[in-house]
């Protein structure tokens, strides 16, 4: 995934020690891919290692930086938990002030999700050290998807 302004210049995010938004997006994609690979490796035992709230936050961060809307159903799929469990985690994230839920303007039957400014700032802060470390590793994010 590539992220840039209309003029082609990389987006930067303040407060992340010079990392641009593309680096943070690539890091989030890598983290998500690594977690899915771990699930594949552990198979039936993968549920022991699940962290649905983190998976939802990573998914919403990726959607946010990619400029794509996120929905409740997609969050359930991203976290690999049943829809009712995802709704419970989403409610906890909303109550914590990390996620905002609002009706979809195009389809009132579903809800859009997004990180709040606090949620975005915390995700940037959480991913920045990993992004900085990965900047020194020659492993494109795309290699994690296959």
Buried (B, 14 or more C-beta within 10 A) or exposed (E): EEBEEEEEEEBBBEEBEEBBBBBBBBBBBBBBBEBBEEBEEEEEEBEEEBEBBBBBBBBBBBBBBBEEBBBBEBBBBBBBBEEEEBBEBBEBBBEEEBBBBEEBEEEEEEBBBBBBEEBBBBBBEBBBEBBBEBEEEEEEBEEBEE
